[in-house]
Amino acid sequence: MDVRLVVFDLDGTLIGSKEPFSSIKRKLRDELIRRGIEEQALGELTPMYEGLLRLSEVTGVPFRELHGILVSLEKERMKESFIFDGVVELLEFLRSRGIKTAVMTRSSREAAELGLRKNGIAEYFDLLVAREDVSPGELKPEPGQLLKITESLGVPPSKTVVVGDHGYDVMAAKAAGSISILVTSQEYGRMSFDVSAEPDFRVEKIGDVGNLLRKLLNTCVVIPAYNEEKTIKAVINDLLRYFRKDELVVVNDGSRDGTERIVRQLGVRVLTHLVNRGLGGALGTGIKYAVRKGADLILTFDADGQHLVEDAIRVMAPVAEGRADFSVGSRLLGDTSQMPAVKRFGNKVLDFITAIFSRRLVSDTQSGLRCFSRDCASKIEITCDRYAVSSEIIIEVSKAGCRVAEVPIKAVYTDYAMRKGTNVKEGLRIALNLLIDVLR
């Protein structure tokens, strides 16, 4: 993937403290009451910063005075902070790859700078955006802090990864169009309330982020294409929002139109078959190329425009996180509103036939959106040249003992896409080819 900037949350992600934020909130309440503010005026103070803004409006007490109490408590807490295992190694890795780094935090600037200096990591970051650096309405979970960072450092949001331990981090990333990684099991420093949000990727500890990023930075996207001049440019440009040019490979399967010329003009690698060998032949060529190239993640993506790049990232997640060796995007588990009834019926029949040979029921065996680990991809042998390859891949990964995951996706069915792919005649041919293959 094309990652040029990693933006970190601070508390609970890079550093922690044994004093939880619930304790800070309790101390803040006690101090406010001690200064004569009535308890019924305090409310929940969640989040604390916004709570103090409201309290200032209600009581007339200057916000600067109220905010100063919170800043003092945060700074005291930071004096006892500690760095999580693996942070320095991760930051060194990002530096070695020329990837910019920044911090966005809901903490005060004084507390954040103290925490970074105290833990010896301030020098690693190109920019810090604390809560005072944007208006209250731009704070996480709104994307304002993140957009301020991307604009200041000159990196598009789609080339940016946000690493955090809270739903607010994920929500800010999603709103900005960035990739999110959620750290799930670090106990110290988490905010005093939870918000549910679905990240693009999950890791247990901050030290696991480096291994995940190494895989994401070493991806190969295989795009089989046969006479796709109408769609190939849009498909590639969509993929280039999140992937580098050198990660894409188009297998031009004997096209007689301008497919190859368009791809080359876009600066993307093309592998050309002199004659049309079919989808299986194109995928076989592309996957072998990716394995030889040493890609950690191998993604297959159709050239007719029926896949969403956002879904491709979701399909990558189980393999990138190490939960699976092979994942497939299932249109039948996702939004099927655009999927014609005849397609749904035909796919279910082919799923059943594939299950007989693979001894594994996969809900959408004919999906063109898949992700392999390098190890899994190196174990499969593609012999079917045409559309039977989709079923053959399921059979092969099952025989190889690869762990399989299914991810719900949405298929985009245009009139053009409807003319491509399998039909009833092709479905019968697939079933016959599978039977012949098994009886060999």
N, C-alpha and C positions, 0 to 999 in steps of 0.2 A: 504494500500500500504506500501511497505517497504521503508520508508523515513528515512535516517540516517543523512542527511546533507541538510540544506537549505542555499542557497547562495543568498544574497541580492545585488541588485544594491543600490547605495547610494542616489544620487541626484534624487528627484522626486519620490523615493520609500520609503525610511526611513525618510529623512529630506528634507526640501524645503527652498527656499529663495524667497523673493519678488522681488529680482533682477533677471530677466531672463538671460539665457545664451546669448540671442541676444544682451543684453546690454554689457556683458563681451566681446563679439566679437567686438562690436563697439568701446569700450574703447581700446581693443588690437590694432585695426587698427589705431586708433588715435595716440596711443603711438608709434607705429612702424613708422608712417609717421613723427611724431615729431622728431624721431631719425634719420631721413634722408633717410628712405627706400621709394623708389618711389611707388606711389599708384598702378600703373599698374603691379608692380611685386607681389603685395599681393595676387591677385586672390580672391577666395571666402573664404579662410580660413575655409573650412568645410570638415571634422572636424578640429577644431583648432590645435590640437596637430600635426596631419599629415600635416596640412597646414604650420606649422612652420618648420617642417623637410624639406619640399620642398623649403620653402623660404630660409633656410640656405644654401641649395645646390645652389640655383639660385644666391644669393647675396654674398655668402662667409662669411656672418656674423655668428659667432659661435652659434651653436644651443643652448648651455647652456645660452648664453645671451638672446636669444629670449624666451627660455622656462622660464627663470626667471621672465620675464614680466608677462607671463600667470599665473605662480604660485602665484605671488603677488596679481593679480586681483582675483584669486580663493580664496585665504586666506581672503581677505577683504570681499568677498561675504559670506564666511562661518561664519564670525563674526556676521552676521545678520540672520543666519539660524535658523530654528525651527524644532522640531520633529512633525511628523504627529500623529494624534490621533490613539491610538490602537497599536502603535509600541511596547511600553514597555510590554503591556499585551501579545502580540504575542511572544516576545522574552522570557518572563517568561514561557509561555506555552511550547515552544520548549525546554527550559531548563528542565522543569519538566518531559518531555518525554525522556530526554537523547539524544536529537537530536542536532548534532553539527551545528554551524552557522558560516558563513563567509561573507565577503563583497568583491565584485569585482567592481571596478569603473574605469572609464576613467579619473577621476580627479587625480591630483597629490597626492602623499603620504602625503605631508605636509598639504594640504587642507583637505584631507579625515580624517586624524587623528585629525585635529582641529575640524572638524564638529562632529565627534563621541564624542570627549571629551566635547565639548561645550554643546552638547545635552544629556550628561550623559549616553551614551549607549556603550561606548568603551569596557567595561568589559564583555559584552555579547558575543563577537565574538572571535572565535578560531583563525581566520586568516584574514588579510586584504591583498588583492592583488591590488595595484594601477597600474597606467599606466607605471611607471618606472620599475616595477618588471618583465616585460616581454618585448620582442622585439616589435617594432611597428607592425609587421605583425601578432602578436599573440593577439592584443587588440580586444575586442568586436567590431564587430560581429564575429570575428574568435574565436575558442574555447580555445585558449591558456591560457587565464587567468583562465578560469573555470577548465581546466585540471590541471593546476598548483595547484589549491586549492584541487581538489579531490585526486591528487597524494600525496600532502603534508599531508592531513588528513586521507589518507588510506581508502577512501570511493569510491566505483565504481560510475561512472557517472550515471548509471541507478538507483541508490539509492539516487540520488541527485535531489532536486527541486530548480529551479532558479526563484526568484521573482524579477520582474522589471517593469518599466513603459514604455519601449521603444522596438521597433522591434529589436534593436541590442541585447538586453538581450535574447529575444526569439530565435534569429538566433544562438547565441552562445550555448544555451541549446540544440537546435536541432542538431547542428553539433557534440556536445559531446555525444549525446544520453541520455540527462537528460530531466526531466519533467519541463515544464515552466508554470508559472502563471503570467499573465499580469494585472497590476493595471491600470485601464483605465481612471479614472476621477480626479486624483490629478493634480492640475493646476501648482503648484509651483515646479520648479526644473527640468522640462522636457527639454530635449535637444532641440537645436534651429532648428532641422530638423526632419522630420518624415520618418520612413521606415516601409513599410507594411510587417507584418509577422504574421502567424497564430499560436497563443499559444495553449497549451493543455487545459488550464483553464483561465477564466477571472473573475476578481472581480472589483468592483468599487473603493473601498478604501483599503488601507493596513490593516485596522482593520478587514476587511472581510476575510483575509487570514486564520486567526485562525479557523474560523468556517468551511471553506473549508477543511483545513488540518485535522480537527477532523473527518470529514466524510471519507476522503481518508484513514486515519489511521484505520478506523473501517469498512473495506470492507470484504465481503464474496463472494468468487468465487465458484459457483456451477457448477460442471463438471459431467453431466450424462454420464455413460460409460457402454457399453455392448460389450464384446469381442473386446476390443480396445488395445490388447497387442502390436500391431505393431506401434501404434502412441502415446499412453498415456505418455510414458516417455518424448518424445520430446515436447509434449504439456505442460506438467507440468514444464519442465525445462525452456521453453519459458516464461511461466507465472511467474516463480520465478525470472526473471530479474527485475520485478517491484513489485511483491507481496510477502508477507511473507508466510512461510509454513503454519502457523496457520490460514491464511486467505483462504486457499484452502480446499475444501471438494469434494471428488470424490464419487458419488453415483454409486456403483458397482451394476448394475441391473441384478443380476443373471448370471454373466459372467461364461462361462465354460472354459475360457483360463487363461492366467497368468496375467490378468489385475489387480486383487486385490493384488497379490504378488508384482508386480512392483511398485504399488502406495505405499504400505507399506514400501518397501525398500527405497523409496525416502523420507520417513518420513512425508507423507501427510495423513491427516485423511481420512478414508474410511467408508462410510455407505453402508452396503451390504443388498440387497434383496436376500432372499434365492431362489426365483424364478424370472424369467424375467417378469416384469410388464409393460415394454414399456417405451417410452420416457416420457409420461405424469406422470407415477408413479414415475420415477426417479426425475423429476423436482419437483414434489409435495413434495417428501421427502426432497430434498435439500433446497427448499425455506422455508419450515417449520422449518428446522434446523437453517437456517440463521436468521429467525425472532426470534426464541427462544434464539439464541445466542446474539441477540441485535445488529446485524449489521446495520449500517446506510445506506450502499449501498450494494445491492445484485446483483451480476453480474452472468449471465448464459453464459457458454462457452462450445462449442462442443468439444468432445474428439477426433474427427477424423482428426484434423489438418487443417480444412478449414478456421479457423479464424486467424487473425493477432493480436498480443497483442497490437500493436500500435492502432489498430481500437477499441479494447476494452476500452482503455483509452478515446478515442474520444466519444464512446457511453456513458461512465460514465459522461462526462462533463455536459450535460444539467441537470442531476439529482443532481450531486454534487454541481453545482452552484445555484440550487434552481429554475431553469427555467422550470423544468418538474418533474413529479413524476415517470414517466416510459419512457424509451427511447429504441428504437430498431434499430439495425444496418441494413440498407437497402442495399442489394447487387444491387438492381435495380436502385438505385440512384447513385451508385458508378460505379466502373470499372466492366463492365459486359463481358469483352473480353474473360474471361475463363469460363463463364457460358453457358452451352449448351442451344441451342434454345428450346429444349423440356422442360428443367427446367424453362426457362423464361416464356414459355407459361403456363406451369402447375401452376407456382406461381401466375401468373396474374389471372387465373381462381379461385384459392383458395382465392386470395385477394378479388375478387369480391364477392364470396360466404360469406366470413367473414364479408365484409362490410354490407351485407344484415342483418346479425344478430347483428352486433355491432353498426350499424349506423355510422361507421367511416371508411373511406378509408385509409388503410395503404399500402404502396407500396410493402412491403415484409413481409407479416405476418408469413412466414415460417422460417424466420431467427432465428438461435439459439443464436445470440449474443444480449443480452438484459440487461438493468439495471433497477432495482426497487429501490425506496426509501423504507425504512422500513414500513412506514405508508401504502403505496400503496400495498406492498407485503402482509401485514397482512389483507388486505381487500378482497383478491381474494381467490376463492375456486376452486381448480383443481380437476375435476372429470374424465376427459378423460385420459385413460391410455396410448394410443398410440400417433401417430403423430398429431392427431387432437388437441392436447394440445396447439400447436402453435397458432392456430386460437382461441381456447378457452381463452388463456391468453389475446388476444386483446379484446375479448368480455367482459371478466371479468374486465379488467382495465377500459374499457369504462363505464360499468355499475357502477363501483365504483366511477366514476367521477375523475379519475386520469388524470392529464395533460400529454399528450403524445407528444413525440418528435421523429423524425426520423433523423438518422445520416448516411450519405453515407459511405459504407465500401466496401472493396474488398474481394471477396471469392476466396480461393485457391482450385481449383478443381484438385486433383490427381485422378488417376484411382481408388485408394482405396476409396476416398471420394465419387466418383461417384456411387459406389456400395451401399453406405449408403443413408439414407434419404428417401424422398418421391419419388414415381413413379406414373404412371397413375393409377394403381390399388389402390395404397395407397391414392391417391388424391380423388378417388371416395368414398373410405371408410371414409375419413375425412368428405366429404360433407354429407354423410349419417349419421355419428355420430353427426355432428352438428345439423342436422335436428331433430334427435331423442331427443337430449339434449334439444332443444328449446320446443319441443312438450310435454315434461314430465310434 
